[in-house]
Amino acid sequence: MRGKYPNWFAFQAARFRRMPMVSRLKNLVEWQPLTNPEEGLTVVIGCMAALPDVAVMNLNLIRRMSTPSLKEVVLVFDRPASQMPDGLMARIEEAQGDVPVTVLNYTEHQYEVARSIQWGWVYAWMSWSTGIAHCKTRHVLLHDLDAMPVKPDFFERRYQLAKGSGKAFFGIRWYKGNGIEPEDHLTTTFEMVLDAQVMRAKTRPIDGFNDIRMYKGKSVDLDTFLGSQIIVGSSGESAIEEGDMVHPSQLICQYTDHIAGRNTAPMPKTNLPLMPAYMHLGGYSEPMLEITRHLESAGTPRLPFMGKDLDVSRLSAHHWTWLEGETRKLGEAVAGGVGPELDRYLGLMRKRVESNAS
């Protein structure tokens, strides 16, 4: 059998395991056709209430961007309004400046279902679909929570490229993996701009959820919104420019695993040491300062982070050099420079990592 699964039995077994999940999610998000859409761009961000500082930092960056076509930023949080962190709404209002921001929350039922499944793709699909259902503009950009745009014109460039392409789905590269090949011309969701009028007219929200099926004679496991693209049949792509963003891969997943106590073994290329800096730049400095105090006193590679040990004993100097460079770039974009507390943290981390090789 061609594609993701080695044989028919494995394919059918995977489909059988996925079916109950799809059944539970099927009617959790709904949308209506978008009539008379506004011109311009809506940016939708799926947010974790457990990481409010990352959302705040993202807003701090968006406020500084030059996006004349931006009509609204929609933050979709993964829990009901009654369970939001204290003071977060005030911090959002302070960070947004003149940017129109709407905060949406999961319903109690959505929250309970998502929490019972505990799969990141459920949250991504539900949050983005909720934002798409809300939007009033034709074009929507799906922005990752941990992706930080550091070039002021990034959103505007992506919007203009997507609009000029005439495609309903416009991403940064063709999708490859899970049985899908670039030749299939389906684009990744990362920083994708989509036509909400077309999507809401021709597809249902559940059509965009991860689906295991046969496609072009191959067994495939469709990632978020690939099924929607297959239905519509209008996808395009254009690569982003180097330096457009700071986006360490798998950072949110690594953080979630860290909090849950999974994957506790030291990793040579973990991006987790960047998360305390994210939090600091978003206004919550204590996790970073706690690590700084530890490095100043004990200096051991098991760092205290969010009630768990973050073991950096195998973090490579090469990878840390990249992480530090990305952090300094982000500090310049968010605050106009790297402050003394962040500079101290980066210097101590560099010293710690260099000693790993000795």
C-alpha positions as a LaTeX table, in Angstrom:
\begin{tabular}{lrrr}
\hline
Residue & $x$ (\AA) & $y$ (\AA) & $z$ (\AA) \\
\hline
Met1 & 0.00 & 0.00 & 0.00 \\
Arg2 & 1.29 & 3.44 & $-0.94$ \\
Gly3 & 1.19 & 6.35 & 1.47 \\
Lys4 & 1.44 & 6.57 & 5.25 \\
Tyr5 & 0.23 & 3.10 & 6.20 \\
Pro6 & 2.13 & $-0.08$ & 5.24 \\
Asn7 & $-0.95$ & $-2.23$ & 4.60 \\
Trp8 & $-4.74$ & $-2.25$ & 4.46 \\
Phe9 & $-5.07$ & $-3.57$ & 8.03 \\
Ala10 & $-3.00$ & $-0.75$ & 9.53 \\
Phe11 & $-4.96$ & 1.80 & 7.48 \\
Gln12 & $-8.35$ & 0.49 & 8.60 \\
Ala13 & $-7.21$ & 0.19 & 12.22 \\
Ala14 & $-6.11$ & 3.83 & 12.23 \\
Arg15 & $-9.41$ & 4.93 & 10.66 \\
Phe16 & $-11.34$ & 2.95 & 13.25 \\
Arg17 & $-9.43$ & 4.61 & 16.10 \\
Arg18 & $-10.01$ & 8.10 & 14.66 \\
Met19 & $-13.76$ & 7.71 & 14.00 \\
Pro20 & $-15.04$ & 8.17 & 17.59 \\
Met21 & $-13.03$ & 11.39 & 17.90 \\
Val22 & $-14.48$ & 12.79 & 14.68 \\
Ser23 & $-17.97$ & 11.86 & 15.84 \\
Arg24 & $-17.52$ & 13.79 & 19.10 \\
Leu25 & $-16.17$ & 16.87 & 17.32 \\
Lys26 & $-18.54$ & 16.90 & 14.35 \\
Asn27 & $-21.02$ & 19.50 & 15.63 \\
Leu28 & $-18.84$ & 21.39 & 18.11 \\
Val29 & $-18.11$ & 24.24 & 15.68 \\
Glu30 & $-20.52$ & 25.60 & 13.08 \\
Trp31 & $-20.44$ & 28.49 & 10.66 \\
Gln32 & $-22.75$ & 30.26 & 8.26 \\
Pro33 & $-21.99$ & 31.56 & 4.75 \\
Leu34 & $-20.12$ & 34.86 & 4.79 \\
Thr35 & $-22.21$ & 37.33 & 2.79 \\
Asn36 & $-20.90$ & 40.76 & 1.83 \\
Pro37 & $-17.45$ & 40.23 & 3.38 \\
Glu38 & $-15.32$ & 43.22 & 4.27 \\
Glu39 & $-12.07$ & 43.87 & 2.45 \\
Gly40 & $-8.96$ & 43.47 & 4.55 \\
Leu41 & $-7.39$ & 40.89 & 6.82 \\
Thr42 & $-8.37$ & 39.13 & 10.04 \\
Val43 & $-5.57$ & 37.44 & 12.02 \\
Val44 & $-6.72$ & 34.44 & 14.07 \\
Ile45 & $-4.53$ & 33.08 & 16.89 \\
Gly46 & $-5.35$ & 29.92 & 18.81 \\
Cys47 & $-4.26$ & 30.72 & 22.37 \\
Met48 & $-3.48$ & 28.64 & 25.45 \\
Ala49 & $-4.82$ & 30.10 & 28.67 \\
Ala50 & $-1.90$ & 28.34 & 30.38 \\
Leu51 & 0.48 & 30.55 & 28.36 \\
Pro52 & $-1.08$ & 34.03 & 28.54 \\
Asp53 & 2.30 & 35.75 & 28.38 \\
Val54 & 3.00 & 34.39 & 24.90 \\
Ala55 & $-0.30$ & 35.80 & 23.62 \\
Val56 & 0.48 & 39.17 & 25.22 \\
Met57 & 3.96 & 39.24 & 23.66 \\
Asn58 & 2.46 & 38.45 & 20.26 \\
Leu59 & 0.08 & 41.39 & 20.62 \\
Asn60 & 2.98 & 43.63 & 21.59 \\
Leu61 & 4.64 & 42.72 & 18.30 \\
Ile62 & 1.47 & 43.02 & 16.20 \\
Arg63 & 0.87 & 46.50 & 17.64 \\
Arg64 & 4.25 & 47.59 & 16.28 \\
Met65 & 3.67 & 46.14 & 12.81 \\
Ser66 & 2.69 & 48.06 & 9.70 \\
Thr67 & $-0.45$ & 46.30 & 8.48 \\
Pro68 & $-2.83$ & 48.85 & 6.91 \\
Ser69 & $-5.17$ & 46.06 & 5.75 \\
Leu70 & $-5.59$ & 44.60 & 9.26 \\
Lys71 & $-9.19$ & 44.82 & 10.45 \\
Glu72 & $-9.17$ & 42.57 & 13.50 \\
Val73 & $-7.08$ & 40.19 & 15.58 \\
Val74 & $-9.10$ & 37.31 & 17.02 \\
Leu75 & $-7.70$ & 35.50 & 20.05 \\
Val76 & $-9.42$ & 32.16 & 20.65 \\
Phe77 & $-8.67$ & 30.78 & 24.12 \\
Asp78 & $-8.91$ & 27.09 & 24.91 \\
Arg79 & $-11.16$ & 27.40 & 27.95 \\
Pro80 & $-14.40$ & 29.17 & 28.97 \\
Ala81 & $-14.34$ & 32.84 & 29.95 \\
Ser82 & $-15.03$ & 31.90 & 33.57 \\
Gln83 & $-11.69$ & 30.05 & 33.72 \\
Met84 & $-9.45$ & 32.72 & 32.23 \\
Pro85 & $-6.40$ & 33.86 & 34.25 \\
Asp86 & $-6.99$ & 36.84 & 36.51 \\
Gly87 & $-5.95$ & 40.14 & 34.99 \\
Leu88 & $-5.39$ & 38.76 & 31.49 \\
Met89 & $-8.04$ & 40.91 & 29.81 \\
Ala90 & $-6.44$ & 44.07 & 31.23 \\
Arg91 & $-3.04$ & 42.95 & 29.93 \\
Ile92 & $-4.51$ & 42.27 & 26.49 \\
Glu93 & $-6.09$ & 45.73 & 26.39 \\
Glu94 & $-2.76$ & 47.30 & 27.33 \\
Ala95 & $-0.81$ & 45.28 & 24.74 \\
Gln96 & $-3.17$ & 45.77 & 21.80 \\
Gly97 & $-2.81$ & 49.55 & 21.55 \\
Asp98 & $-4.95$ & 50.69 & 18.61 \\
Val99 & $-5.26$ & 47.19 & 17.13 \\
Pro100 & $-8.88$ & 45.92 & 17.18 \\
Val101 & $-8.83$ & 42.70 & 19.23 \\
Thr102 & $-11.68$ & 40.26 & 19.90 \\
Val103 & $-11.32$ & 37.54 & 22.53 \\
Leu104 & $-13.33$ & 34.35 & 22.03 \\
Asn105 & $-13.54$ & 31.42 & 24.41 \\
Tyr106 & $-14.44$ & 27.76 & 24.18 \\
Thr107 & $-17.87$ & 26.84 & 25.49 \\
Glu108 & $-18.00$ & 24.55 & 28.52 \\
His109 & $-18.86$ & 21.63 & 26.24 \\
Gln110 & $-16.06$ & 22.36 & 23.77 \\
Tyr111 & $-13.61$ & 22.67 & 26.64 \\
Glu112 & $-14.64$ & 19.36 & 28.23 \\
Val113 & $-14.47$ & 17.45 & 24.95 \\
Ala114 & $-11.08$ & 18.90 & 23.99 \\
Arg115 & $-9.68$ & 18.27 & 27.46 \\
Ser116 & $-10.89$ & 14.66 & 27.43 \\
Ile117 & $-9.14$ & 14.00 & 24.09 \\
Gln118 & $-5.95$ & 15.98 & 24.91 \\
Trp119 & $-4.61$ & 16.11 & 21.35 \\
Gly120 & $-3.00$ & 19.28 & 20.04 \\
Trp121 & $-4.64$ & 18.96 & 16.62 \\
Val122 & $-8.09$ & 19.11 & 18.25 \\
Tyr123 & $-7.23$ & 22.47 & 19.82 \\
Ala124 & $-5.73$ & 23.82 & 16.59 \\
Trp125 & $-8.76$ & 22.82 & 14.52 \\
Met126 & $-11.31$ & 24.05 & 17.08 \\
Ser127 & $-9.62$ & 27.39 & 17.74 \\
Trp128 & $-8.97$ & 28.24 & 14.09 \\
Ser129 & $-12.45$ & 27.10 & 13.02 \\
Thr130 & $-14.01$ & 29.24 & 15.76 \\
Gly131 & $-12.06$ & 32.25 & 14.54 \\
Ile132 & $-13.00$ & 31.61 & 10.90 \\
Ala133 & $-16.66$ & 31.35 & 11.90 \\
His134 & $-16.43$ & 34.75 & 13.62 \\
Cys135 & $-14.53$ & 36.75 & 10.99 \\
Lys136 & $-16.12$ & 39.46 & 8.86 \\
Thr137 & $-13.32$ & 39.87 & 6.31 \\
Arg138 & $-12.85$ & 37.66 & 3.29 \\
His139 & $-9.21$ & 36.93 & 4.07 \\
Val140 & $-8.02$ & 35.29 & 7.29 \\
Leu141 & $-4.43$ & 34.61 & 8.35 \\
Leu142 & $-3.91$ & 31.68 & 10.73 \\
His143 & $-1.11$ & 32.78 & 13.04 \\
Asp144 & 0.71 & 30.36 & 15.36 \\
Leu145 & 0.79 & 31.36 & 19.02 \\
Asp146 & 4.56 & 30.83 & 19.34 \\
Ala147 & 5.44 & 32.38 & 15.96 \\
Met148 & 6.73 & 35.91 & 16.46 \\
Pro149 & 6.70 & 38.24 & 13.42 \\
Val150 & 9.77 & 40.46 & 13.66 \\
Lys151 & 9.49 & 42.22 & 10.29 \\
Pro152 & 6.83 & 44.96 & 10.49 \\
Asp153 & 5.33 & 44.31 & 7.05 \\
Phe154 & 5.06 & 40.51 & 7.32 \\
Phe155 & 1.27 & 40.24 & 7.63 \\
Glu156 & 0.65 & 42.85 & 4.95 \\
Arg157 & 2.97 & 41.09 & 2.49 \\
Arg158 & 1.31 & 37.72 & 3.07 \\
Tyr159 & $-2.15$ & 39.25 & 2.64 \\
Gln160 & $-1.26$ & 41.00 & $-0.60$ \\
Leu161 & 0.39 & 37.87 & $-2.01$ \\
Ala162 & $-2.63$ & 35.73 & $-1.13$ \\
Lys163 & $-5.09$ & 38.25 & $-2.50$ \\
Gly164 & $-3.14$ & 38.61 & $-5.72$ \\
Ser165 & $-2.88$ & 34.85 & $-6.19$ \\
Gly166 & $-6.65$ & 34.40 & $-6.31$ \\
Lys167 & $-6.25$ & 31.14 & $-4.37$ \\
Ala168 & $-8.61$ & 30.14 & $-1.56$ \\
Phe169 & $-5.72$ & 28.74 & 0.52 \\
Phe170 & $-2.29$ & 30.37 & 0.34 \\
Gly171 & 0.57 & 29.07 & 2.47 \\
Ile172 & 4.34 & 29.23 & 2.72 \\
Arg173 & 5.11 & 25.78 & 1.24 \\
Trp174 & 3.47 & 22.62 & $-0.05$ \\
Tyr175 & 2.63 & 20.02 & 2.58 \\
Lys176 & 4.82 & 16.92 & 2.76 \\
Gly177 & 4.19 & 14.03 & 5.13 \\
Asn178 & 1.59 & 11.50 & 6.29 \\
Gly179 & 1.21 & 10.26 & 2.72 \\
Ile180 & 0.87 & 13.71 & 1.14 \\
Glu181 & 3.53 & 14.83 & $-1.35$ \\
Pro182 & 4.36 & 18.34 & $-2.63$ \\
Glu183 & 3.03 & 17.25 & $-6.03$ \\
Asp184 & $-0.46$ & 17.08 & $-4.46$ \\
His185 & $-0.40$ & 20.89 & $-4.17$ \\
Leu186 & $-1.90$ & 21.15 & $-0.69$ \\
Thr187 & $-0.40$ & 23.88 & 1.46 \\
Thr188 & 0.64 & 23.81 & 5.11 \\
Thr189 & $-1.45$ & 25.74 & 7.64 \\
Phe190 & 1.52 & 27.65 & 9.07 \\
Glu191 & 0.84 & 31.37 & 8.47 \\
Met192 & $-1.71$ & 30.39 & 5.83 \\
Val193 & $-4.06$ & 33.02 & 4.42 \\
Leu194 & $-7.46$ & 31.62 & 3.44 \\
Asp195 & $-10.59$ & 32.89 & 1.75 \\
Ala196 & $-13.25$ & 32.62 & 4.48 \\
Gln197 & $-16.10$ & 33.34 & 2.07 \\
Val198 & $-15.17$ & 30.37 & $-0.11$ \\
Met199 & $-14.40$ & 28.13 & 2.86 \\
Arg200 & $-17.65$ & 28.86 & 4.69 \\
Ala201 & $-19.68$ & 28.44 & 1.49 \\
Lys202 & $-18.16$ & 25.16 & 0.29 \\
Thr203 & $-17.05$ & 23.31 & 3.43 \\
Arg204 & $-18.13$ & 22.48 & 6.96 \\
Pro205 & $-15.78$ & 22.97 & 9.92 \\
Ile206 & $-15.44$ & 19.21 & 10.43 \\
Asp207 & $-14.22$ & 18.84 & 6.82 \\
Gly208 & $-11.00$ & 20.51 & 7.98 \\
Phe209 & $-10.28$ & 18.10 & 10.84 \\
Asn210 & $-7.59$ & 15.45 & 10.56 \\
Asp211 & $-9.00$ & 12.68 & 8.38 \\
Ile212 & $-7.59$ & 9.26 & 7.49 \\
Arg213 & $-8.59$ & 8.28 & 3.96 \\
Met214 & $-7.48$ & 7.14 & 0.54 \\
Tyr215 & $-6.40$ & 10.03 & $-1.69$ \\
Lys216 & $-5.03$ & 9.65 & $-5.21$ \\
Gly217 & $-4.45$ & 5.97 & $-4.58$ \\
Lys218 & $-2.50$ & 6.59 & $-1.36$ \\
Ser219 & $-3.35$ & 6.07 & 2.31 \\
Val220 & $-3.10$ & 9.49 & 3.97 \\
Asp221 & $-3.66$ & 11.13 & 7.34 \\
Leu222 & $-4.78$ & 14.65 & 6.45 \\
Asp223 & $-3.50$ & 17.46 & 8.65 \\
Thr224 & $-5.70$ & 20.40 & 9.66 \\
Phe225 & $-7.62$ & 21.96 & 6.72 \\
Leu226 & $-6.07$ & 19.69 & 4.08 \\
Gly227 & $-9.50$ & 18.11 & 3.65 \\
Ser228 & $-10.99$ & 21.57 & 3.12 \\
Gln229 & $-8.37$ & 22.26 & 0.46 \\
Ile230 & $-9.21$ & 19.02 & $-1.35$ \\
Ile231 & $-12.90$ & 19.99 & $-1.46$ \\
Val232 & $-12.25$ & 23.53 & $-2.71$ \\
Gly233 & $-9.35$ & 22.71 & $-5.04$ \\
Ser234 & $-7.66$ & 26.11 & $-4.96$ \\
Ser235 & $-4.32$ & 26.23 & $-3.13$ \\
Gly236 & $-1.13$ & 28.22 & $-3.63$ \\
Glu237 & 2.16 & 28.87 & $-1.89$ \\
Ser238 & 5.05 & 31.30 & $-1.65$ \\
Ala239 & 7.97 & 30.99 & 0.75 \\
Ile240 & 8.46 & 33.52 & 3.53 \\
Glu241 & 11.65 & 35.55 & 3.66 \\
Glu242 & 14.52 & 34.63 & 5.95 \\
Gly243 & 14.26 & 36.62 & 9.15 \\
Asp244 & 10.51 & 37.26 & 8.87 \\
Met245 & 9.79 & 35.40 & 12.09 \\
Val246 & 11.15 & 33.88 & 15.27 \\
His247 & 9.51 & 30.47 & 15.45 \\
Pro248 & 11.37 & 27.65 & 17.22 \\
Ser249 & 9.73 & 24.43 & 16.11 \\
Gln250 & 7.73 & 22.34 & 18.57 \\
Leu251 & 8.12 & 24.89 & 21.39 \\
Ile252 & 4.48 & 24.68 & 22.51 \\
Cys253 & 4.51 & 20.87 & 22.26 \\
Gln254 & 7.74 & 20.69 & 24.25 \\
Tyr255 & 6.31 & 23.00 & 26.90 \\
Thr256 & 3.11 & 20.96 & 27.16 \\
Asp257 & 5.11 & 17.75 & 27.52 \\
His258 & 7.31 & 19.40 & 30.16 \\
Ile259 & 4.33 & 20.47 & 32.27 \\
Ala260 & 2.76 & 17.01 & 31.92 \\
Gly261 & 6.01 & 15.31 & 32.98 \\
Arg262 & 6.55 & 13.65 & 29.60 \\
Asn263 & 9.88 & 13.48 & 27.72 \\
Thr264 & 11.95 & 14.33 & 30.80 \\
Ala265 & 15.19 & 13.05 & 29.25 \\
Pro266 & 17.69 & 15.78 & 28.25 \\
Met267 & 17.48 & 16.72 & 24.57 \\
Pro268 & 20.43 & 18.16 & 22.59 \\
Lys269 & 18.12 & 20.38 & 20.52 \\
Thr270 & 15.34 & 21.30 & 22.91 \\
Asn271 & 13.89 & 24.77 & 22.42 \\
Leu272 & 12.43 & 24.99 & 25.93 \\
Pro273 & 15.08 & 27.41 & 27.29 \\
Leu274 & 13.48 & 29.99 & 25.01 \\
Met275 & 10.12 & 29.75 & 26.79 \\
Pro276 & 11.21 & 31.64 & 29.96 \\
Ala277 & 12.39 & 34.46 & 27.67 \\
Tyr278 & 9.02 & 34.43 & 25.87 \\
Met279 & 7.29 & 34.73 & 29.24 \\
His280 & 9.61 & 37.53 & 30.34 \\
Leu281 & 9.01 & 39.53 & 27.17 \\
Gly282 & 5.28 & 38.98 & 27.67 \\
Gly283 & 5.42 & 40.49 & 31.15 \\
Tyr284 & 5.94 & 37.45 & 33.42 \\
Ser285 & 9.60 & 37.33 & 34.47 \\
Glu286 & 9.63 & 35.06 & 37.52 \\
Pro287 & 10.29 & 31.73 & 35.70 \\
Met288 & 13.31 & 33.26 & 33.95 \\
Leu289 & 14.54 & 34.92 & 37.13 \\
Glu290 & 14.23 & 31.65 & 39.06 \\
Ile291 & 16.48 & 29.93 & 36.53 \\
Thr292 & 18.90 & 32.86 & 36.68 \\
Arg293 & 19.15 & 32.55 & 40.48 \\
His294 & 19.72 & 28.81 & 40.15 \\
Leu295 & 22.51 & 29.29 & 37.62 \\
Glu296 & 24.14 & 31.94 & 39.79 \\
Ser297 & 24.14 & 29.67 & 42.85 \\
Ala298 & 24.08 & 25.95 & 42.06 \\
Gly299 & 24.90 & 26.13 & 38.37 \\
Thr300 & 23.76 & 22.55 & 37.76 \\
Pro301 & 22.10 & 21.62 & 34.45 \\
Arg302 & 18.77 & 20.66 & 36.04 \\
Leu303 & 16.95 & 23.98 & 35.87 \\
Pro304 & 13.81 & 24.74 & 37.90 \\
Phe305 & 11.04 & 25.63 & 35.45 \\
Met306 & 7.32 & 25.72 & 36.20 \\
Gly307 & 7.57 & 23.26 & 39.07 \\
Lys308 & 9.58 & 20.71 & 37.08 \\
Asp309 & 13.25 & 20.09 & 36.29 \\
Leu310 & 14.42 & 21.15 & 32.83 \\
Asp311 & 17.56 & 19.12 & 32.14 \\
Val312 & 19.90 & 20.96 & 29.73 \\
Ser313 & 22.91 & 18.69 & 30.34 \\
Arg314 & 22.91 & 17.60 & 26.68 \\
Leu315 & 21.95 & 20.91 & 25.09 \\
Ser316 & 24.53 & 21.52 & 22.39 \\
Ala317 & 26.50 & 24.76 & 22.13 \\
His318 & 25.60 & 25.01 & 18.45 \\
His319 & 21.88 & 24.85 & 19.17 \\
Trp320 & 22.15 & 27.28 & 22.07 \\
Thr321 & 23.95 & 29.79 & 19.85 \\
Trp322 & 20.96 & 29.70 & 17.52 \\
Leu323 & 18.47 & 29.98 & 20.40 \\
Glu324 & 20.30 & 32.94 & 21.89 \\
Gly325 & 20.43 & 34.70 & 18.53 \\
Glu326 & 16.68 & 34.23 & 18.05 \\
Thr327 & 16.01 & 35.49 & 21.57 \\
Arg328 & 18.06 & 38.63 & 21.07 \\
Lys329 & 16.31 & 39.28 & 17.75 \\
Leu330 & 12.98 & 38.93 & 19.53 \\
Gly331 & 14.03 & 41.25 & 22.35 \\
Glu332 & 14.91 & 43.92 & 19.80 \\
Ala333 & 11.52 & 43.54 & 18.11 \\
Val334 & 9.43 & 43.52 & 21.30 \\
Ala335 & 11.25 & 45.98 & 23.53 \\
Gly336 & 13.73 & 47.78 & 21.31 \\
Gly337 & 16.64 & 45.96 & 22.93 \\
Val338 & 17.70 & 43.20 & 25.30 \\
Gly339 & 17.29 & 44.40 & 28.88 \\
Pro340 & 19.73 & 43.55 & 31.68 \\
Glu341 & 17.63 & 40.72 & 33.16 \\
Leu342 & 17.29 & 38.93 & 29.84 \\
Asp343 & 20.95 & 39.57 & 28.99 \\
Arg344 & 21.99 & 38.05 & 32.32 \\
Tyr345 & 19.84 & 34.96 & 31.71 \\
Leu346 & 21.29 & 34.45 & 28.23 \\
Gly347 & 24.86 & 34.88 & 29.45 \\
Leu348 & 24.45 & 32.38 & 32.28 \\
Met349 & 22.75 & 29.88 & 29.98 \\
Arg350 & 25.60 & 30.23 & 27.49 \\
Lys351 & 28.12 & 29.52 & 30.26 \\
Arg352 & 26.10 & 26.52 & 31.44 \\
Val353 & 25.85 & 25.02 & 27.94 \\
Glu354 & 29.55 & 25.56 & 27.21 \\
Ser355 & 30.39 & 23.58 & 30.34 \\
Asn356 & 28.38 & 20.62 & 29.00 \\
Ala357 & 31.19 & 19.86 & 26.59 \\
Ser358 & 33.89 & 19.88 & 29.27 \\
\hline
\end{tabular}
